[in-house]
Amino acid sequence: MDIHEVWQNLERTASAMEKGEGDWYTMVVIAQQSIRRLMDFSPEEVITEILQSTYPSKAMLNWLLHEGQKIEGVSVAKLQALCNHWNEELGEQRGLVHFPPLP
């Protein structure tokens, strides 16, 4: 599965969850699996998908960082790299992101 397919799966799942569609537990599992799979790709590739998302980019990144911390097997180093890439490449124009996210 390529990154675009993983991303589309995550977006469809997030949308279904927002609308209360489907079984909540199943949707959570699918979202977690998608986030785990996203960590197989480079920060640049993930940020590219975030920027093409139907969701607000910075909010989506913050959500990924927040949820990613809760998922067993997701590398904190990869989440930090994602945050660092955003801040280095887009932080000045789109706002800095903190990791771990601030309460």
Contacts in CASP RR format, 6 or more apart in sequence:
PFRMAT RR
TARGET T0000
AUTHOR 0000-0000-0000
METHOD contacts of the structure
MODEL  1
MDIHEVWQNLERTASAMEKGEGDWYTMVVIAQQSIRRLMDFSPEEVITEI
LQSTYPSKAMLNWLLHEGQKIEGVSVAKLQALCNHWNEELGEQRGLVHFP
PLP
1 37 0 8 1.000
3 38 0 8 1.000
3 41 0 8 1.000
3 45 0 8 1.000
3 46 0 8 1.000
3 49 0 8 1.000
4 49 0 8 1.000
6 34 0 8 1.000
6 37 0 8 1.000
6 38 0 8 1.000
6 41 0 8 1.000
7 34 0 8 1.000
7 38 0 8 1.000
7 49 0 8 1.000
7 53 0 8 1.000
9 30 0 8 1.000
9 34 0 8 1.000
10 31 0 8 1.000
10 34 0 8 1.000
10 35 0 8 1.000
10 38 0 8 1.000
11 53 0 8 1.000
11 54 0 8 1.000
11 55 0 8 1.000
13 27 0 8 1.000
13 30 0 8 1.000
13 31 0 8 1.000
13 34 0 8 1.000
14 31 0 8 1.000
14 55 0 8 1.000
16 22 0 8 1.000
16 27 0 8 1.000
17 24 0 8 1.000
17 27 0 8 1.000
17 28 0 8 1.000
17 31 0 8 1.000
21 27 0 8 1.000
31 67 0 8 1.000
32 67 0 8 1.000
32 71 0 8 1.000
35 64 0 8 1.000
35 67 0 8 1.000
35 68 0 8 1.000
35 71 0 8 1.000
35 74 0 8 1.000
36 71 0 8 1.000
36 73 0 8 1.000
36 74 0 8 1.000
38 46 0 8 1.000
38 49 0 8 1.000
38 64 0 8 1.000
39 74 0 8 1.000
39 75 0 8 1.000
39 78 0 8 1.000
39 79 0 8 1.000
43 78 0 8 1.000
43 81 0 8 1.000
43 82 0 8 1.000
43 84 0 8 1.000
43 85 0 8 1.000
43 86 0 8 1.000
44 85 0 8 1.000
46 64 0 8 1.000
46 82 0 8 1.000
47 61 0 8 1.000
47 82 0 8 1.000
47 85 0 8 1.000
47 86 0 8 1.000
47 89 0 8 1.000
47 90 0 8 1.000
50 57 0 8 1.000
50 60 0 8 1.000
50 61 0 8 1.000
50 64 0 8 1.000
51 57 0 8 1.000
53 60 0 8 1.000
57 94 0 8 1.000
58 94 0 8 1.000
58 95 0 8 1.000
58 97 0 8 1.000
61 82 0 8 1.000
61 83 0 8 1.000
61 86 0 8 1.000
61 97 0 8 1.000
62 97 0 8 1.000
62 101 0 8 1.000
64 79 0 8 1.000
64 82 0 8 1.000
65 79 0 8 1.000
65 82 0 8 1.000
65 83 0 8 1.000
65 97 0 8 1.000
65 99 0 8 1.000
65 100 0 8 1.000
65 101 0 8 1.000
66 101 0 8 1.000
68 74 0 8 1.000
68 79 0 8 1.000
69 76 0 8 1.000
69 79 0 8 1.000
69 100 0 8 1.000
79 99 0 8 1.000
80 99 0 8 1.000
82 99 0 8 1.000
83 97 0 8 1.000
83 98 0 8 1.000
83 99 0 8 1.000
86 94 0 8 1.000
86 97 0 8 1.000
87 96 0 8 1.000
87 97 0 8 1.000
91 97 0 8 1.000
END
